[in-house]
Amino acid sequence: QVQLVESGGGLVQAGGSLRLSCAASGRRISSYTMGWFRQAPGTEREFVTSINWIRANTYYAYSVKGRFTISRDNIKNMLYLHMNSLKPEDTAVYYCGAIRGYGLGNGLKEAEYDYWGHGTQVTVSS
């Protein structure tokens, strides 16, 4: 079992930046593909970005490409999401997810994930 705990959310003005963190415990995540999803009120959870375990290849939703950066620290067992140039439409609860070890997927689909955190709220004011 892997436990995931997100932190770093908050209220920020449009154009600002935030860094989200996801602390993993229970198992080492070096062999796990990891990702961030988000869910705004009244919408379904949507893919934001993922990073695979093989070569740390990264994937981004079109809406965040060039503004958000995903990274991982396998020694600290941490996942990060650096968010720049934030927009009001980025307002959502952000979730960290993990796919069990040595998976072949890229983590673009919610159904691929085996573990989720409880989320952290990000609110961007205009």
WORA-V123501 format. One record per pair of residues at least 12 apart in sequence whose C-alpha atoms are under 8 Angstrom apart, sorted by the first residue. I is the first residue (numbers start at 0). J is the second residue. Records with the same first field share a line. If there is no record, write none. Layout:
BEGIN
I=J  J
END
This chain:
BEGIN
0=25  26
1=23  24  25  26  114
2=23  24  25  114  115  116
3=21  22  23  24  95  96  114  115  116  117
4=21  22  23  95  116  117  118
5=19  20  21  22  94  95  116  117  118  119
6=19  20  21  118  119
7=19  20  119
8=119  120  121  122
9=120  121  122
10=121  122  123  124
11=121  122  123  124
12=85  123  124  125
13=84  85  86  87  123  124  125
14=83  84  85  86
15=83  84  85
16=81  82  83  84  85
17=81  82  83
18=79  80  81  82
19=79  80  81  82
20=77  78  79  80
21=77  78  79  95
22=76  77  78
23=76  77  78
24=76
27=73  76
28=73  76  100
29=52  73  76
30=52  53  99  100  101
31=51  52  97  98  99  100  101  102
32=49  50  51  52  97  98  99  100  101  102  104  105  106
33=49  50  51  52  78  95  96  97  98  106
34=47  48  49  50  95  96  97  106  107
35=47  48  49  80  93  94  95  96
36=48  93  94  95  96  109
37=91  92  93  94
38=91  92  93
39=90  91  92
40=91
44=109
45=109
46=60  107  108  109
47=59  60  63
48=60  69  107
49=69  105  106  107
50=69  70  71  105  106
51=104  105  106
52=101
53=101
57=69
58=105  107
66=82  83  84  85
67=80  81  82  83
68=80  81  82
69=81
85=123
86=123  124  125
87=122  123  124  125
88=123
89=121  122  123
90=120  121  122  123
91=120  121  122
92=118  119  120  121
93=118  119  120  121
94=115  116  117  118  119
95=115  116  118
96=112  113  114  115  116
97=112  113  114  115
98=111  112  113  114
99=112  113
END
